[in-house]
Every structure is written in C-alpha cells, then in structure tokens.
C-alpha cells in the first residue's frame, strides 16, 4: 500500500486501474483489504473500467493508530478522503462507503459537494439519521480482556470481528466513541447529485434503505436480497446494482 500525510496523520491507500475514479470507504473495524479486495469489489469495479481508490480509515488497517476519540469524528475522517483526492490530483469522483464508510461519505458529500460525482450509501439506511444506539458497550467490548467476558451479543460480534481483522482494539474503541454523528434530514435534502442507498433485506443494523432514500432528492435504493449487514458486503446482487447505477448516472 502507498501512504500519504493527511494533516499529520499517515493514511494508507491503494490506487489501481484506469478510467473514471471511484473512491471506496470501508466500515468500522474493517479495512480496505477485508471490505473491498477480499470481496472482489476492486476487481469488479476495475473490470467495469474504473480507477479504484481505497484507503484504510485512520485507526484501521495500515493507517496510523490514534487513541483520542476527538480525532475520529465522521467529518474529520471525511477530510482524510478529501485530502487523498487532493493528493492524487482528482477533482471529482464517485464515492462509495459501507456502514461507517457511508456516514463518512455523507459528510464528504455535504462538506465538499464539488468533489462528489455520485454517492453510494451501502450498508447504512435510515439509521444514518436515527442513530445506531450507544457506542459505549461496543467500546467496552473492544477493551475487555476476553471476548467471552462480553455479555452483549451485538457488542461481542464487533469484538470478534476486530480480532479477525487483527485490528488495534484500543484505537477502535476511541473511534466508535466519536464516529457516529447523526446526519439530519435537512442536511440530506441539500444533496444534489445521484445517490444510491443499498442495504441488505435482513440488515437490522442499517435500517431501511427506502426511508433514507426518501429524504434525498432523486435518490435511488435497492435491497440486497436475503442478506444481513455483514453478508451484504460482497454479494453479487450488490455489485450488479452498483454497477448499474454507475452506468446510468450523468
């Protein structure tokens, strides 16, 4: 992976292929390899003629680990994405984010609309607006001595996933305490370019794709059939829906 300095924070990224640029922003406790390469998203988009840029969010993967929650707000992480576009000399790109990455994508779209050709909110529906519940149980689970000590099934699942991705759990605990800033319906109404919302039909974490799309002028949505939050990521129908959307957007 290549690296660049994002206002004093080292961010690792990949830049592959040729054609129109699309930036991919992964979810919480994941990284660009797990979220995008291992699921064949990078190969699929590259084969469709896109230049694919994907990076490890701060605190994740090969990027710098920070331990202050104030350094992990979604708008702050959106600035890492914007600076990477600057670093690569890309004026405007399609942006696709999954789960936490969808929230980061939304803040990039809100704060730097001129940099976004289209936005794909994947793995996050109406709970982008409603919120996802308290973050403290997940932070506590990440910092617990053992996964077996975690009582909450939901919190334990994040802990287990963090172990599977060999993540820095202390950095992730700082991230989860700060990254879930809600976006208001009024903010979403200002989005003026093509938007797609893609959520698994069985995804109880993301919330309804249709309800989120209804708040965004002209937005499209689709449900990924029979998939929950984790299994929706690399689903073939998910890929086909995104490629179709990208082929039709101006």
C-alpha positions in Angstrom: 0.0 0.0 0.0 1.0 3.6 -0.6 0.9 6.2 2.1 0.3 10.0 2.4 0.2 12.6 5.1 -3.3 13.8 5.9 -2.8 16.8 8.2 -0.3 14.9 10.3 -2.0 11.5 10.2 -0.5 8.8 8.0 -3.1 7.2 5.8 -2.5 4.0 3.7 -4.3 3.7 0.4 -4.4 1.8 -2.9 -4.8 3.3 -6.4 -5.4 0.8 -9.1 -6.7 0.7 -12.7 -7.5 3.4 -15.2 -10.7 5.3 -16.1 -13.2 7.3 -14.1 -12.2 7.4 -10.4 -14.3 5.8 -7.7 -13.3 6.0 -4.0 -14.2 3.3 -1.6 -14.5 3.9 2.2 -14.7 0.9 4.4 -16.7 0.2 7.5 -15.9 0.1 11.2 -13.2 -2.4 12.4 -12.6 -3.4 8.8 -10.0 -2.2 6.3 -9.7 -1.8 2.5 -8.4 -5.3 2.1 -11.2 -7.0 4.0 -14.0 -4.7 2.8 -13.1 -4.2 -0.8 -10.3 -6.6 -2.1 -11.3 -9.8 -0.4 -14.9 -9.3 -1.6 -13.8 -8.7 -5.2 -15.1 -5.1 -5.3 -11.8 -3.8 -6.5 -11.6 -6.4 -9.3 -15.3 -5.9 -10.2 -15.0 -2.1 -10.5 -11.7 -2.3 -12.3 -13.2 -4.7 -14.8 -16.0 -2.2 -15.3 -13.5 0.4 -16.4 -13.0 2.4 -13.1 -9.9 3.6 -11.4 -10.3 2.4 -7.9 -9.0 4.3 -4.9 -9.5 2.7 -1.4 -7.9 3.7 1.9 -7.7 2.4 5.4 -9.5 4.8 7.7 -7.5 6.3 10.5 -7.1 3.8 13.3 -7.7 0.9 10.9 -5.6 -1.4 8.8 -2.2 0.0 7.8 -3.2 3.7 8.7 -1.9 5.4 11.8 -3.5 4.4 15.1 -4.8 7.3 17.3 -6.3 6.9 20.8 -8.1 10.2 21.3 -11.8 10.0 20.4 -11.8 13.6 19.3 -9.7 12.5 16.3 -12.3 10.2 14.9 -15.4 12.2 14.2 -17.0 11.3 10.8 -16.4 14.8 9.4 -12.8 14.5 10.4 -12.4 11.2 8.6 -14.2 12.7 5.6 -11.4 15.2 5.4 -8.9 12.3 5.1 -10.9 11.2 2.0 -10.9 14.8 0.6 -7.1 15.1 1.2 -6.5 11.9 -0.6 -8.4 13.2 -3.6 -6.2 16.3 -3.4 -3.0 14.2 -3.1 -3.9 12.2 -6.2 -5.0 15.3 -8.1 -8.6 14.1 -8.6 -11.1 16.9 -8.9 -14.2 14.7 -8.6 -15.1 11.1 -8.0 -17.9 8.6 -7.4 -17.8 7.8 -3.7 -19.0 4.6 -2.1 -19.0 3.9 1.6 -20.1 0.9 3.6 -21.7 1.3 7.0 -19.4 3.7 8.9 -17.9 4.5 5.5 -21.4 5.5 4.2 -21.6 8.1 7.1 -18.1 9.4 6.1 -19.2 9.5 2.5 -22.2 11.6 3.5 -20.1 14.1 5.3 -17.7 14.3 2.4 -20.7 14.9 0.1 -22.2 17.6 2.4 -19.0 19.5 3.1 -17.3 19.2 -0.3 -20.2 18.7 -2.9 -18.0 19.8 -5.8 -15.7 16.7 -5.2 -18.5 14.2 -5.5 -19.9 12.9 -8.8 -22.3 10.4 -7.1 -22.6 8.9 -3.6 -23.4 5.3 -2.8 -24.5 4.7 0.8 -24.1 1.0 1.3 -24.9 -0.9 4.5 -26.5 2.2 6.1 -30.1 3.2 5.7 -32.4 5.3 7.8 -30.2 4.8 10.9 -27.8 7.3 9.3 -30.4 9.7 10.6 -31.9 7.9 13.6 -28.7 6.7 15.0 -27.3 3.3 15.9 -27.6 3.2 19.7 -25.0 3.7 22.3 -21.4 3.2 21.4 -20.1 2.6 24.9 -21.0 -1.2 25.1 -19.0 -1.7 21.9 -16.0 0.3 23.2 -16.1 -1.7 26.4 -16.3 -5.0 24.5 -13.3 -4.0 22.4 -11.3 -3.3 25.6 -12.4 -6.3 27.6 -9.7 -8.9 28.5 -11.5 -11.6 26.5 -14.4 -11.8 24.1 -16.0 -14.4 26.4 -16.3 -11.7 29.1 -18.7 -9.7 26.9 -22.3 -10.2 27.8 -24.0 -8.4 24.8 -24.2 -10.5 21.7 -24.0 -7.4 19.5 -21.0 -5.9 21.2 -19.3 -9.3 21.2 -19.7 -9.5 17.5 -17.7 -6.3 17.0 -15.1 -7.6 19.3 -14.8 -10.9 17.4 -14.7 -9.1 14.1 -11.9 -6.8 15.4 -9.9 -9.9 16.4 -10.5 -11.5 13.0 -9.2 -8.4 11.2 -6.2 -8.1 13.6 -7.2 -4.6 14.5 -5.9 -2.3 17.2 -8.8 -2.6 19.6 -7.8 0.4 21.6 -7.8 2.6 18.5 -11.2 1.2 17.5 -12.7 1.9 20.9 -11.6 5.5 20.5 -13.2 5.6 17.0 -16.5 4.1 18.0 -16.9 6.7 20.8 -16.8 9.5 18.3 -17.7 8.4 14.7 -21.5 8.0 14.9 -22.5 11.6 14.4 -26.1 11.7 13.1 -27.0 13.5 9.8 -30.2 15.4 9.8 -33.0 15.2 7.2 -32.4 18.9 6.4 -28.8 18.2 5.5 -29.8 15.3 3.2 -32.2 17.5 1.3 -29.2 19.6 0.1 -27.6 16.7 -1.8 -28.0 17.5 -5.5 -26.3 14.7 -7.4 -27.1 11.0 -7.9 -27.4 9.0 -4.7 -27.9 5.2 -4.3 -28.8 3.6 -1.0 -28.1 -0.2 -0.9 -28.9 -2.2 2.2 -29.4 -5.9 2.9 -33.0 -7.0 3.3 -32.2 -8.6 6.6 -29.9 -5.8 7.8 -31.2 -4.7 11.2 -28.1 -2.5 11.9 -28.5 -0.3 8.8 -32.2 0.4 8.9 -34.5 0.9 5.9 -32.9 1.9 2.6 -36.2 3.2 1.3 -36.7 5.5 4.2 -33.3 7.1 3.8 -33.6 7.4 0.1 -37.0 9.2 0.6 -35.2 12.0 2.4 -32.7 12.7 -0.5 -34.0 14.4 -3.7 -33.9 11.9 -6.6 -32.2 9.2 -4.7 -32.5 5.5 -5.7 -32.4 2.5 -3.4 -32.5 -1.3 -3.5 -32.4 -4.1 -1.0 -29.8 -6.8 -1.3 -32.0 -9.9 -1.2 -31.6 -12.2 1.8 -28.5 -10.5 3.2 -27.8 -9.2 6.7 -25.2 -6.5 7.5 -22.0 -8.5 7.1 -23.1 -10.8 4.3 -24.4 -7.9 2.1 -20.9 -6.5 1.6 -19.6 -8.8 -1.2 -23.0 -10.0 -2.5 -23.2 -10.4 -6.3 -26.6 -8.6 -6.5 -25.0 -5.7 -4.5 -22.2 -5.4 -7.1 -24.7 -5.6 -10.0 -26.9 -2.9 -8.5 -24.0 -0.6 -8.0 -22.5 -1.1 -11.5 -26.0 -0.5 -13.0 -26.3 2.7 -11.0 -22.9 3.9 -12.1 -23.6 3.1 -15.7 -26.7 5.4 -15.6 -25.5 8.4 -13.6 -24.6 11.5 -15.6 
